[in-house]
Amino acid sequence: MLLYDLHVHTSYSHDGFCSVIKAITAAKSKGLNGIAIADHNSIAGHAEIAKFKSEDFLVIPGIEVSSKDGHVLGLGINELIPRDLSAAETVDKIKAQGGIAVAPHPFSPARKTGVVFKAKFDAVEVFNSHAYFLSNPLAKRFAEQNHMPMTAGSDSHFPNEVGLAYVGVICEPKLDDVLKAVTRGEAVIFGRTLPLPCYLWKSVYKQVHKH
């Protein structure tokens, strides 16, 4: 079984504190076979992906887009998708590139909720390490009730958060094979939540360094 963290941010995100190489190094140290780099409204980190291409580690090019309806996670994309479109338009642009559209942390009270109802997503993120209280159980129940494929990701912004949540798939270690396994509903979900004190401390840290 191959293990992938499908939601990783780097320093190319406005609130990221992790270089691409540090994210990859952290993932490898935890036994993962790959990660998806999904920075906020940016694909600048994709330029570095080719430097780390190898047969035993897959870096999936992605993006987390701020749509008018909430965040939309795109996996397997190579062109920038503009922010502030509707969720449906954003999903359409992801699929037009051959990528898959995931509803990330759809019931997290810390983010805008309801995006999962606004578009036809390929999958729902049912475990996000930064989603607290009933957020993840509600996402899982929604996916189950609507017979939707499930994903998981750490939503990491710091190196030590990479690999807190991930999926397991049985397929070839190639981009298309991994994405197809996810959309077929074959992903096994693994994960643990970032301890709340760490989340609060890092939230303050990000605000301080932002200003």
C-alpha positions in Angstrom: 0.0 0.0 0.0 1.3 3.4 -1.0 0.8 6.3 1.5 0.1 9.9 0.4 -0.5 13.1 2.3 -2.9 14.9 -0.1 -3.0 18.4 1.5 0.4 20.1 2.1 1.3 23.8 2.1 4.7 25.3 1.6 6.2 28.7 1.9 4.6 29.6 -1.4 1.3 29.9 0.6 0.8 33.2 2.3 0.7 31.4 5.7 3.1 28.6 5.0 6.4 28.1 6.8 7.8 25.1 5.1 10.0 24.9 2.0 9.3 22.2 -0.7 12.4 20.3 0.2 11.5 20.3 3.9 8.0 19.0 3.2 9.4 16.2 1.1 12.1 15.4 3.7 9.5 15.3 6.5 7.2 13.1 4.5 10.0 10.6 3.6 11.1 10.5 7.3 7.5 9.4 8.2 7.5 6.6 5.6 5.2 8.3 3.1 5.4 7.6 -0.6 4.4 11.1 -1.7 2.6 14.3 -1.0 0.4 16.8 -2.8 1.6 20.3 -2.7 -1.5 22.5 -2.6 -0.6 26.0 -1.8 -3.2 28.8 -1.4 -4.0 30.3 -4.8 -0.5 29.6 -6.1 1.3 27.0 -8.2 4.7 28.7 -7.7 6.0 25.6 -5.9 5.4 23.4 -8.9 8.6 24.7 -10.5 10.5 22.9 -7.8 8.7 19.6 -8.2 10.8 18.4 -11.1 14.0 18.8 -9.0 12.8 16.1 -6.7 11.3 13.7 -9.2 12.1 10.1 -8.3 10.7 6.6 -8.8 10.2 6.1 -5.1 8.5 9.4 -4.2 5.6 11.2 -5.9 5.0 14.9 -5.6 1.5 15.7 -6.8 1.0 19.2 -8.2 -2.0 20.8 -6.7 -3.6 24.0 -5.4 -6.1 25.2 -2.8 -8.3 27.8 -4.4 -10.2 30.5 -2.5 -13.5 30.4 -4.3 -16.4 32.6 -3.5 -18.1 29.7 -1.8 -15.1 28.4 0.2 -11.8 26.5 -0.4 -11.5 24.1 -3.2 -8.6 21.6 -3.4 -7.4 20.7 -6.9 -5.0 17.7 -7.4 -3.2 17.0 -10.6 -3.3 20.5 -12.1 -0.5 22.4 -13.7 -2.1 25.8 -14.5 -3.1 28.5 -12.1 -6.8 28.7 -11.3 -8.1 32.2 -10.4 -9.6 32.8 -7.0 -13.0 34.3 -6.3 -14.9 32.3 -8.9 -17.9 30.2 -7.8 -17.1 26.8 -6.4 -18.7 25.2 -9.5 -16.6 27.3 -11.9 -13.5 26.4 -9.9 -14.3 22.7 -10.0 -14.9 22.9 -13.7 -11.5 24.5 -14.3 -9.8 21.8 -12.2 -11.4 19.0 -14.2 -10.6 20.7 -17.5 -7.0 20.3 -16.6 -7.5 16.6 -16.0 -7.3 17.1 -12.2 -9.7 16.0 -9.5 -11.6 18.4 -7.3 -11.8 17.8 -3.5 -13.9 19.6 -0.9 -11.4 20.2 1.9 -12.4 20.5 5.6 -16.0 21.1 4.4 -17.5 21.4 7.9 -14.7 23.1 9.8 -16.1 26.0 11.8 -12.8 27.9 11.4 -13.4 28.2 7.6 -16.4 29.0 5.4 -18.6 25.9 5.4 -21.1 24.7 2.8 -18.8 24.6 -0.3 -19.5 20.8 -0.6 -23.1 21.7 -1.5 -22.1 24.2 -4.2 -20.4 22.0 -6.8 -20.0 18.4 -8.1 -16.8 17.4 -6.3 -14.8 14.2 -7.1 -14.1 13.5 -3.4 -14.5 14.8 0.1 -11.7 15.3 2.5 -13.0 13.4 5.5 -9.9 13.7 7.7 -8.0 17.0 8.0 -5.5 17.4 10.9 -6.5 21.0 11.4 -10.2 20.3 11.6 -11.5 20.0 15.2 -14.6 18.9 17.1 -17.2 17.3 14.8 -15.7 18.6 11.6 -14.1 15.3 10.4 -17.0 13.0 11.5 -19.5 15.3 9.7 -17.4 15.2 6.6 -17.2 11.4 6.7 -20.9 11.0 7.3 -21.6 13.4 4.3 -19.3 11.4 2.1 -20.9 8.1 3.1 -24.4 9.3 2.8 -23.7 10.7 -0.7 -21.5 7.7 -1.8 -18.6 10.0 -2.5 -14.9 9.0 -2.5 -12.9 10.1 0.5 -9.4 11.7 1.0 -7.3 12.8 3.9 -4.5 15.3 4.4 -2.5 17.1 7.1 -3.2 20.6 5.8 0.3 21.2 7.1 1.9 24.6 7.1 5.0 23.6 9.1 7.4 20.7 8.4 6.5 18.7 11.6 2.8 18.7 10.6 3.4 16.8 7.3 2.1 13.3 7.4 -0.4 13.8 10.3 -3.1 12.6 7.9 -2.8 10.6 4.7 -4.4 8.1 2.5 -3.3 4.6 1.6 -3.9 3.3 -2.0 -3.0 0.1 -3.8 -1.8 1.1 -7.3 1.2 2.1 -9.3 3.2 5.0 -7.9 2.1 7.3 -10.8 0.0 10.4 -10.7 -2.8 9.2 -12.9 -3.0 5.9 -11.0 -3.1 7.5 -7.6 -5.8 10.0 -8.6 -7.9 7.2 -10.3 -7.6 5.1 -7.1 -8.9 8.1 -5.1 -11.9 8.8 -7.4 -12.8 5.1 -7.4 -13.2 5.3 -3.7 -10.3 3.0 -2.9 -8.4 5.3 -0.5 -7.9 4.1 3.1 -8.0 7.0 5.5 -5.3 7.5 8.2 -4.7 10.4 10.5 -4.6 12.2 13.8 -5.5 15.7 14.7 -2.8 18.4 15.5 -3.0 18.9 19.3 -5.1 22.0 20.0 -2.4 23.9 22.0 0.0 23.5 19.0 -2.7 24.7 16.6 -3.3 27.8 18.8 0.4 28.5 19.2 1.0 28.2 15.5 -2.0 30.4 14.7 -0.5 33.2 16.8 2.9 32.6 15.2 1.5 33.0 11.7 -0.3 36.2 12.7 2.9 37.7 14.2 5.0 36.9 11.3 2.3 38.0 8.8 2.6 41.5 10.2 
